[in-house]
Amino acid sequence: KRYVGMTSQTVEEKLREHNYSTGKWTRGYTPFKLVYHETFNTKFEALRRERFFKTGDGRRVLNRILSRS
């Protein structure tokens, strides 16, 4: 499974939160591991990129990015 999201926390804090979460979705897919992240200057830019990655075109772009690493 792949999780795409944005946070105002550090990436490490968010990852730790997901791995120790009791939330219904995150609990079922632990442990998470970080494979890719991007940093943005504004919340608006981050939200726009997150929404893009949740589209069909965005998933294809992300697949290409991840296949290179």
mmCIF file as gemmi writes it, N, C-alpha and C atoms, coordinates in Angstrom:
data_model
loop_
_atom_site.group_PDB
_atom_site.id
_atom_site.type_symbol
_atom_site.label_atom_id
_atom_site.label_alt_id
_atom_site.label_comp_id
_atom_site.label_asym_id
_atom_site.label_entity_id
_atom_site.label_seq_id
_atom_site.pdbx_PDB_ins_code
_atom_site.Cartn_x
_atom_site.Cartn_y
_atom_site.Cartn_z
_atom_site.occupancy
_atom_site.B_iso_or_equiv
_atom_site.pdbx_formal_charge
_atom_site.auth_seq_id
_atom_site.auth_asym_id
_atom_site.pdbx_PDB_model_num
ATOM 1 N N . LYS Axp A 1 ? 0.841 -1.183 0 1 0 ? 1 A 1
ATOM 2 C CA . LYS Axp A 1 ? 0 0 0 1 0 ? 1 A 1
ATOM 3 C C . LYS Axp A 1 ? 0.877 1.234 0 1 0 ? 1 A 1
ATOM 4 N N . ARG Axp A 2 ? 0.366 2.274 -0.562 1 0 ? 2 A 1
ATOM 5 C CA . ARG Axp A 2 ? 1.089 3.539 -0.617 1 0 ? 2 A 1
ATOM 6 C C . ARG Axp A 2 ? 0.247 4.604 0.075 1 0 ? 2 A 1
ATOM 7 N N . TYR Axp A 3 ? 0.888 5.393 0.925 1 0 ? 3 A 1
ATOM 8 C CA . TYR Axp A 3 ? 0.215 6.485 1.614 1 0 ? 3 A 1
ATOM 9 C C . TYR Axp A 3 ? 0.775 7.795 1.083 1 0 ? 3 A 1
ATOM 10 N N . VAL Axp A 4 ? -0.11 8.69 0.691 1 0 ? 4 A 1
ATOM 11 C CA . VAL Axp A 4 ? 0.287 10.021 0.233 1 0 ? 4 A 1
ATOM 12 C C . VAL Axp A 4 ? -0.389 11.023 1.142 1 0 ? 4 A 1
ATOM 13 N N . GLY Axp A 5 ? 0.385 11.914 1.729 1 0 ? 5 A 1
ATOM 14 C CA . GLY Axp A 5 ? -0.194 12.91 2.61 1 0 ? 5 A 1
ATOM 15 C C . GLY Axp A 5 ? 0.76 14.041 2.862 1 0 ? 5 A 1
ATOM 16 N N . MET Axp A 6 ? 0.25 15.082 3.493 1 0 ? 6 A 1
ATOM 17 C CA . MET Axp A 6 ? 1.089 16.222 3.843 1 0 ? 6 A 1
ATOM 18 C C . MET Axp A 6 ? 1.005 16.437 5.34 1 0 ? 6 A 1
ATOM 19 N N . THR Axp A 7 ? 2.01 17.107 5.888 1 0 ? 7 A 1
ATOM 20 C CA . THR Axp A 7 ? 2.035 17.352 7.32 1 0 ? 7 A 1
ATOM 21 C C . THR Axp A 7 ? 2.823 18.617 7.62 1 0 ? 7 A 1
ATOM 22 N N . SER Axp A 8 ? 2.502 19.25 8.735 1 0 ? 8 A 1
ATOM 23 C CA . SER Axp A 8 ? 3.292 20.379 9.204 1 0 ? 8 A 1
ATOM 24 C C . SER Axp A 8 ? 4.354 19.895 10.196 1 0 ? 8 A 1
ATOM 25 N N . GLN Axp A 9 ? 4.278 18.606 10.555 1 0 ? 9 A 1
ATOM 26 C CA . GLN Axp A 9 ? 5.281 17.996 11.433 1 0 ? 9 A 1
ATOM 27 C C . GLN Axp A 9 ? 6.517 17.646 10.611 1 0 ? 9 A 1
ATOM 28 N N . THR Axp A 10 ? 7.572 17.204 11.289 1 0 ? 10 A 1
ATOM 29 C CA . THR Axp A 10 ? 8.702 16.674 10.535 1 0 ? 10 A 1
ATOM 30 C C . THR Axp A 10 ? 8.281 15.334 9.956 1 0 ? 10 A 1
ATOM 31 N N . VAL Axp A 11 ? 8.954 14.915 8.908 1 0 ? 11 A 1
ATOM 32 C CA . VAL Axp A 11 ? 8.629 13.635 8.275 1 0 ? 11 A 1
ATOM 33 C C . VAL Axp A 11 ? 8.812 12.502 9.276 1 0 ? 11 A 1
ATOM 34 N N . GLU Axp A 12 ? 9.856 12.587 10.083 1 0 ? 12 A 1
ATOM 35 C CA . GLU Axp A 12 ? 10.127 11.536 11.073 1 0 ? 12 A 1
ATOM 36 C C . GLU Axp A 12 ? 8.997 11.452 12.109 1 0 ? 12 A 1
ATOM 37 N N . GLU Axp A 13 ? 8.496 12.606 12.547 1 0 ? 13 A 1
ATOM 38 C CA . GLU Axp A 13 ? 7.399 12.603 13.521 1 0 ? 13 A 1
ATOM 39 C C . GLU Axp A 13 ? 6.133 11.987 12.921 1 0 ? 13 A 1
ATOM 40 N N . LYS Axp A 14 ? 5.823 12.342 11.696 1 0 ? 14 A 1
ATOM 41 C CA . LYS Axp A 14 ? 4.623 11.816 11.047 1 0 ? 14 A 1
ATOM 42 C C . LYS Axp A 14 ? 4.732 10.311 10.832 1 0 ? 14 A 1
ATOM 43 N N . LEU Axp A 15 ? 5.902 9.849 10.417 1 0 ? 15 A 1
ATOM 44 C CA . LEU Axp A 15 ? 6.128 8.423 10.22 1 0 ? 15 A 1
ATOM 45 C C . LEU Axp A 15 ? 5.956 7.665 11.54 1 0 ? 15 A 1
ATOM 46 N N . ARG Axp A 16 ? 6.536 8.177 12.602 1 0 ? 16 A 1
ATOM 47 C CA . ARG Axp A 16 ? 6.411 7.555 13.921 1 0 ? 16 A 1
ATOM 48 C C . ARG Axp A 16 ? 4.937 7.518 14.35 1 0 ? 16 A 1
ATOM 49 N N . GLU Axp A 17 ? 4.226 8.608 14.116 1 0 ? 17 A 1
ATOM 50 C CA . GLU Axp A 17 ? 2.809 8.677 14.467 1 0 ? 17 A 1
ATOM 51 C C . GLU Axp A 17 ? 1.998 7.607 13.727 1 0 ? 17 A 1
ATOM 52 N N . HIS Axp A 18 ? 2.26 7.441 12.454 1 0 ? 18 A 1
ATOM 53 C CA . HIS Axp A 18 ? 1.535 6.431 11.68 1 0 ? 18 A 1
ATOM 54 C C . HIS Axp A 18 ? 1.887 5.017 12.14 1 0 ? 18 A 1
ATOM 55 N N . ASN Axp A 19 ? 3.139 4.776 12.43 1 0 ? 19 A 1
ATOM 56 C CA . ASN Axp A 19 ? 3.548 3.431 12.829 1 0 ? 19 A 1
ATOM 57 C C . ASN Axp A 19 ? 3.03 3.026 14.207 1 0 ? 19 A 1
ATOM 58 N N . TYR Axp A 20 ? 2.738 4.003 15.072 1 0 ? 20 A 1
ATOM 59 C CA . TYR Axp A 20 ? 2.224 3.688 16.407 1 0 ? 20 A 1
ATOM 60 C C . TYR Axp A 20 ? 0.771 4.106 16.565 1 0 ? 20 A 1
ATOM 61 N N . SER Axp A 21 ? 0.093 4.315 15.458 1 0 ? 21 A 1
ATOM 62 C CA . SER Axp A 21 ? -1.286 4.792 15.468 1 0 ? 21 A 1
ATOM 63 C C . SER Axp A 21 ? -2.263 3.683 15.808 1 0 ? 21 A 1
ATOM 64 N N . THR Axp A 22 ? -3.364 4.103 16.399 1 0 ? 22 A 1
ATOM 65 C CA . THR Axp A 22 ? -4.466 3.175 16.62 1 0 ? 22 A 1
ATOM 66 C C . THR Axp A 22 ? -5.599 3.485 15.64 1 0 ? 22 A 1
ATOM 67 N N . GLY Axp A 23 ? -5.34 4.383 14.708 1 0 ? 23 A 1
ATOM 68 C CA . GLY Axp A 23 ? -6.339 4.726 13.698 1 0 ? 23 A 1
ATOM 69 C C . GLY Axp A 23 ? -6.67 3.531 12.829 1 0 ? 23 A 1
ATOM 70 N N . LYS Axp A 24 ? -7.888 3.457 12.376 1 0 ? 24 A 1
ATOM 71 C CA . LYS Axp A 24 ? -8.364 2.288 11.637 1 0 ? 24 A 1
ATOM 72 C C . LYS Axp A 24 ? -7.534 2.003 10.38 1 0 ? 24 A 1
ATOM 73 N N . TRP Axp A 25 ? -7.285 3.014 9.543 1 0 ? 25 A 1
ATOM 74 C CA . TRP Axp A 25 ? -6.569 2.783 8.291 1 0 ? 25 A 1
ATOM 75 C C . TRP Axp A 25 ? -5.088 2.529 8.535 1 0 ? 25 A 1
ATOM 76 N N . THR Axp A 26 ? -4.445 3.389 9.312 1 0 ? 26 A 1
ATOM 77 C CA . THR Axp A 26 ? -2.996 3.251 9.496 1 0 ? 26 A 1
ATOM 78 C C . THR Axp A 26 ? -2.637 1.993 10.27 1 0 ? 26 A 1
ATOM 79 N N . ARG Axp A 27 ? -3.457 1.588 11.208 1 0 ? 27 A 1
ATOM 80 C CA . ARG Axp A 27 ? -3.176 0.377 11.994 1 0 ? 27 A 1
ATOM 81 C C . ARG Axp A 27 ? -3.103 -0.85 11.099 1 0 ? 27 A 1
ATOM 82 N N . GLY Axp A 28 ? -3.921 -0.893 10.06 1 0 ? 28 A 1
ATOM 83 C CA . GLY Axp A 28 ? -3.972 -2.062 9.198 1 0 ? 28 A 1
ATOM 84 C C . GLY Axp A 28 ? -2.818 -2.189 8.221 1 0 ? 28 A 1
ATOM 85 N N . TYR Axp A 29 ? -1.991 -1.162 8.101 1 0 ? 29 A 1
ATOM 86 C CA . TYR Axp A 29 ? -0.924 -1.189 7.095 1 0 ? 29 A 1
ATOM 87 C C . TYR Axp A 29 ? 0.461 -0.932 7.669 1 0 ? 29 A 1
ATOM 88 N N . THR Axp A 30 ? 0.628 -1.043 8.961 1 0 ? 30 A 1
ATOM 89 C CA . THR Axp A 30 ? 1.942 -0.84 9.549 1 0 ? 30 A 1
ATOM 90 C C . THR Axp A 30 ? 2.807 -2.061 9.317 1 0 ? 30 A 1
ATOM 91 N N . PRO Axp A 31 ? 4.108 -1.956 9.328 1 0 ? 31 A 1
ATOM 92 C CA . PRO Axp A 31 ? 4.843 -0.713 9.525 1 0 ? 31 A 1
ATOM 93 C C . PRO Axp A 31 ? 4.987 0.062 8.214 1 0 ? 31 A 1
ATOM 94 N N . PHE Axp A 32 ? 4.975 1.372 8.337 1 0 ? 32 A 1
ATOM 95 C CA . PHE Axp A 32 ? 5.223 2.24 7.193 1 0 ? 32 A 1
ATOM 96 C C . PHE Axp A 32 ? 6.72 2.475 7.081 1 0 ? 32 A 1
ATOM 97 N N . LYS Axp A 33 ? 7.187 2.703 5.864 1 0 ? 33 A 1
ATOM 98 C CA . LYS Axp A 33 ? 8.573 3.136 5.686 1 0 ? 33 A 1
ATOM 99 C C . LYS Axp A 33 ? 8.55 4.269 4.672 1 0 ? 33 A 1
ATOM 100 N N . LEU Axp A 34 ? 9.405 5.237 4.891 1 0 ? 34 A 1
ATOM 101 C CA . LEU Axp A 34 ? 9.471 6.397 4.022 1 0 ? 34 A 1
ATOM 102 C C . LEU Axp A 34 ? 10.287 6.047 2.783 1 0 ? 34 A 1
ATOM 103 N N . VAL Axp A 35 ? 9.694 6.245 1.606 1 0 ? 35 A 1
ATOM 104 C CA . VAL Axp A 35 ? 10.407 5.959 0.369 1 0 ? 35 A 1
ATOM 105 C C . VAL Axp A 35 ? 10.621 7.213 -0.467 1 0 ? 35 A 1
ATOM 106 N N . TYR Axp A 36 ? 9.869 8.282 -0.179 1 0 ? 36 A 1
ATOM 107 C CA . TYR Axp A 36 ? 10.01 9.505 -0.959 1 0 ? 36 A 1
ATOM 108 C C . TYR Axp A 36 ? 9.306 10.646 -0.233 1 0 ? 36 A 1
ATOM 109 N N . HIS Axp A 37 ? 9.899 11.82 -0.27 1 0 ? 37 A 1
ATOM 110 C CA . HIS Axp A 37 ? 9.209 12.99 0.259 1 0 ? 37 A 1
ATOM 111 C C . HIS Axp A 37 ? 9.674 14.24 -0.472 1 0 ? 37 A 1
ATOM 112 N N . GLU Axp A 38 ? 8.845 15.244 -0.438 1 0 ? 38 A 1
ATOM 113 C CA . GLU Axp A 38 ? 9.146 16.548 -1.029 1 0 ? 38 A 1
ATOM 114 C C . GLU Axp A 38 ? 8.865 17.612 0.029 1 0 ? 38 A 1
ATOM 115 N N . THR Axp A 39 ? 9.556 18.728 -0.079 1 0 ? 39 A 1
ATOM 116 C CA . THR Axp A 39 ? 9.378 19.842 0.848 1 0 ? 39 A 1
ATOM 117 C C . THR Axp A 39 ? 8.907 21.06 0.073 1 0 ? 39 A 1
ATOM 118 N N . PHE Axp A 40 ? 7.948 21.792 0.646 1 0 ? 40 A 1
ATOM 119 C CA . PHE Axp A 40 ? 7.389 22.968 -0.006 1 0 ? 40 A 1
ATOM 120 C C . PHE Axp A 40 ? 7.433 24.157 0.936 1 0 ? 40 A 1
ATOM 121 N N . ASN Axp A 41 ? 7.428 25.357 0.372 1 0 ? 41 A 1
ATOM 122 C CA . ASN Axp A 41 ? 7.485 26.581 1.167 1 0 ? 41 A 1
ATOM 123 C C . ASN Axp A 41 ? 6.137 26.968 1.752 1 0 ? 41 A 1
ATOM 124 N N . THR Axp A 42 ? 5.053 26.571 1.097 1 0 ? 42 A 1
ATOM 125 C CA . THR Axp A 42 ? 3.734 26.947 1.593 1 0 ? 42 A 1
ATOM 126 C C . THR Axp A 42 ? 2.827 25.718 1.691 1 0 ? 42 A 1
ATOM 127 N N . LYS Axp A 43 ? 1.836 25.828 2.566 1 0 ? 43 A 1
ATOM 128 C CA . LYS Axp A 43 ? 0.852 24.765 2.731 1 0 ? 43 A 1
ATOM 129 C C . LYS Axp A 43 ? 0.061 24.574 1.435 1 0 ? 43 A 1
ATOM 130 N N . PHE Axp A 44 ? -0.224 25.676 0.741 1 0 ? 44 A 1
ATOM 131 C CA . PHE Axp A 44 ? -0.97 25.608 -0.516 1 0 ? 44 A 1
ATOM 132 C C . PHE Axp A 44 ? -0.235 24.758 -1.548 1 0 ? 44 A 1
ATOM 133 N N . GLU Axp A 45 ? 1.079 24.974 -1.688 1 0 ? 45 A 1
ATOM 134 C CA . GLU Axp A 45 ? 1.869 24.188 -2.648 1 0 ? 45 A 1
ATOM 135 C C . GLU Axp A 45 ? 1.866 22.706 -2.277 1 0 ? 45 A 1
ATOM 136 N N . ALA Axp A 46 ? 2.008 22.416 -0.997 1 0 ? 46 A 1
ATOM 137 C CA . ALA Axp A 46 ? 2.024 21.026 -0.531 1 0 ? 46 A 1
ATOM 138 C C . ALA Axp A 46 ? 0.678 20.355 -0.78 1 0 ? 46 A 1
ATOM 139 N N . LEU Axp A 47 ? -0.399 21.055 -0.506 1 0 ? 47 A 1
ATOM 140 C CA . LEU Axp A 47 ? -1.731 20.505 -0.717 1 0 ? 47 A 1
ATOM 141 C C . LEU Axp A 47 ? -1.999 20.252 -2.195 1 0 ? 47 A 1
ATOM 142 N N . ARG Axp A 48 ? -1.563 21.167 -3.033 1 0 ? 48 A 1
ATOM 143 C CA . ARG Axp A 48 ? -1.74 20.997 -4.48 1 0 ? 48 A 1
ATOM 144 C C . ARG Axp A 48 ? -0.989 19.756 -4.972 1 0 ? 48 A 1
ATOM 145 N N . ARG Axp A 49 ? 0.245 19.566 -4.488 1 0 ? 49 A 1
ATOM 146 C CA . ARG Axp A 49 ? 1.034 18.397 -4.897 1 0 ? 49 A 1
ATOM 147 C C . ARG Axp A 49 ? 0.419 17.106 -4.366 1 0 ? 49 A 1
ATOM 148 N N . GLU Axp A 50 ? -0.066 17.117 -3.124 1 0 ? 50 A 1
ATOM 149 C CA . GLU Axp A 50 ? -0.721 15.934 -2.561 1 0 ? 50 A 1
ATOM 150 C C . GLU Axp A 50 ? -1.94 15.554 -3.401 1 0 ? 50 A 1
ATOM 151 N N . ARG Axp A 51 ? -2.765 16.527 -3.726 1 0 ? 51 A 1
ATOM 152 C CA . ARG Axp A 51 ? -3.953 16.254 -4.549 1 0 ? 51 A 1
ATOM 153 C C . ARG Axp A 51 ? -3.56 15.692 -5.912 1 0 ? 51 A 1
ATOM 154 N N . PHE Axp A 52 ? -2.487 16.223 -6.497 1 0 ? 52 A 1
ATOM 155 C CA . PHE Axp A 52 ? -2.02 15.72 -7.786 1 0 ? 52 A 1
ATOM 156 C C . PHE Axp A 52 ? -1.633 14.249 -7.676 1 0 ? 52 A 1
ATOM 157 N N . PHE Axp A 53 ? -0.868 13.885 -6.643 1 0 ? 53 A 1
ATOM 158 C CA . PHE Axp A 53 ? -0.424 12.503 -6.489 1 0 ? 53 A 1
ATOM 159 C C . PHE Axp A 53 ? -1.584 11.541 -6.252 1 0 ? 53 A 1
ATOM 160 N N . LYS Axp A 54 ? -2.742 12.046 -5.887 1 0 ? 54 A 1
ATOM 161 C CA . LYS Axp A 54 ? -3.904 11.194 -5.66 1 0 ? 54 A 1
ATOM 162 C C . LYS Axp A 54 ? -4.755 11.046 -6.914 1 0 ? 54 A 1
ATOM 163 N N . THR Axp A 55 ? -4.31 11.634 -8.035 1 0 ? 55 A 1
ATOM 164 C CA . THR Axp A 55 ? -5.003 11.467 -9.321 1 0 ? 55 A 1
ATOM 165 C C . THR Axp A 55 ? -4.325 10.353 -10.104 1 0 ? 55 A 1
ATOM 166 N N . GLY Axp A 56 ? -4.948 9.925 -11.182 1 0 ? 56 A 1
ATOM 167 C CA . GLY Axp A 56 ? -4.347 8.9 -12.037 1 0 ? 56 A 1
ATOM 168 C C . GLY Axp A 56 ? -3.012 9.35 -12.619 1 0 ? 56 A 1
ATOM 169 N N . ASP Axp A 57 ? -2.963 10.57 -13.144 1 0 ? 57 A 1
ATOM 170 C CA . ASP Axp A 57 ? -1.702 11.092 -13.686 1 0 ? 57 A 1
ATOM 171 C C . ASP Axp A 57 ? -0.645 11.203 -12.597 1 0 ? 57 A 1
ATOM 172 N N . GLY Axp A 58 ? -1.052 11.66 -11.427 1 0 ? 58 A 1
ATOM 173 C CA . GLY Axp A 58 ? -0.116 11.794 -10.317 1 0 ? 58 A 1
ATOM 174 C C . GLY Axp A 58 ? 0.452 10.462 -9.878 1 0 ? 58 A 1
ATOM 175 N N . ARG Axp A 59 ? -0.386 9.42 -9.839 1 0 ? 59 A 1
ATOM 176 C CA . ARG Axp A 59 ? 0.109 8.081 -9.476 1 0 ? 59 A 1
ATOM 177 C C . ARG Axp A 59 ? 1.116 7.577 -10.5 1 0 ? 59 A 1
ATOM 178 N N . ARG Axp A 60 ? 0.872 7.863 -11.774 1 0 ? 60 A 1
ATOM 179 C CA . ARG Axp A 60 ? 1.83 7.45 -12.806 1 0 ? 60 A 1
ATOM 180 C C . ARG Axp A 60 ? 3.161 8.175 -12.65 1 0 ? 60 A 1
ATOM 181 N N . VAL Axp A 61 ? 3.113 9.473 -12.366 1 0 ? 61 A 1
ATOM 182 C CA . VAL Axp A 61 ? 4.342 10.247 -12.141 1 0 ? 61 A 1
ATOM 183 C C . VAL Axp A 61 ? 5.072 9.698 -10.929 1 0 ? 61 A 1
ATOM 184 N N . LEU Axp A 62 ? 4.36 9.451 -9.854 1 0 ? 62 A 1
ATOM 185 C CA . LEU Axp A 62 ? 4.975 8.92 -8.638 1 0 ? 62 A 1
ATOM 186 C C . LEU Axp A 62 ? 5.575 7.541 -8.885 1 0 ? 62 A 1
ATOM 187 N N . ASN Axp A 63 ? 4.913 6.716 -9.661 1 0 ? 63 A 1
ATOM 188 C CA . ASN Axp A 63 ? 5.47 5.398 -10.009 1 0 ? 63 A 1
ATOM 189 C C . ASN Axp A 63 ? 6.798 5.555 -10.735 1 0 ? 63 A 1
ATOM 190 N N . ARG Axp A 64 ? 6.88 6.506 -11.672 1 0 ? 64 A 1
ATOM 191 C CA . ARG Axp A 64 ? 8.148 6.744 -12.384 1 0 ? 64 A 1
ATOM 192 C C . ARG Axp A 64 ? 9.227 7.244 -11.435 1 0 ? 64 A 1
ATOM 193 N N . ILE Axp A 65 ? 8.875 8.158 -10.543 1 0 ? 65 A 1
ATOM 194 C CA . ILE Axp A 65 ? 9.839 8.669 -9.562 1 0 ? 65 A 1
ATOM 195 C C . ILE Axp A 65 ? 10.37 7.531 -8.708 1 0 ? 65 A 1
ATOM 196 N N . LEU Axp A 66 ? 9.466 6.689 -8.211 1 0 ? 66 A 1
ATOM 197 C CA . LEU Axp A 66 ? 9.856 5.606 -7.308 1 0 ? 66 A 1
ATOM 198 C C . LEU Axp A 66 ? 10.631 4.506 -8.031 1 0 ? 66 A 1
ATOM 199 N N . SER Axp A 67 ? 10.353 4.301 -9.303 1 0 ? 67 A 1
ATOM 200 C CA . SER Axp A 67 ? 11.075 3.251 -10.033 1 0 ? 67 A 1
ATOM 201 C C . SER Axp A 67 ? 12.527 3.635 -10.295 1 0 ? 67 A 1
ATOM 202 N N . ARG Axp A 68 ? 12.828 4.922 -10.25 1 0 ? 68 A 1
ATOM 203 C CA . ARG Axp A 68 ? 14.205 5.398 -10.452 1 0 ? 68 A 1
ATOM 204 C C . ARG Axp A 68 ? 15.051 5.267 -9.187 1 0 ? 68 A 1
ATOM 205 N N . SER Axp A 69 ? 14.409 5.156 -8.039 1 0 ? 69 A 1
ATOM 206 C CA . SER Axp A 69 ? 15.186 5.108 -6.781 1 0 ? 69 A 1
ATOM 207 C C . SER Axp A 69 ? 15.455 3.706 -6.325 1 0 ? 69 A 1
